[in-house]
Amino acid sequence: MTDNAPTDSARSMLESVLREIVPDAGLDGVAGGTDLREAFELDSLDVVELIERLGKRAGIRIEDDDAHELLTIDSATAYLDRRVRPTSA
């Protein structure tokens, strides 16, 4: 595992929040690059809710300009991992 690999906790957080919006949603078997909007039939309000809930759960403010980074499993977990657990130099 590399230092840049998303943590299981970021993925678990994403899946947990996603299930609050789409109760039968699961990330198992979904490719990391899959668009979450398409995979789980999220409309624009669902996406806003997902972003708001992820921010609350992670204890961070997710800026509107960063929303595009939360649209796939891989990009969302990488974003959360980077923001919640910043790398130390």
Secondary structure as GFF3:
##gff-version 3
##sequence-region A 1 89
A	DSSP	alpha_helix	8	21	.	.	.	ID=ss1
A	DSSP	alpha_helix	36	39	.	.	.	ID=ss2
A	DSSP	alpha_helix	44	58	.	.	.	ID=ss3
A	DSSP	three_ten_helix	64	70	.	.	.	ID=ss4
A	DSSP	alpha_helix	73	84	.	.	.	ID=ss5
###
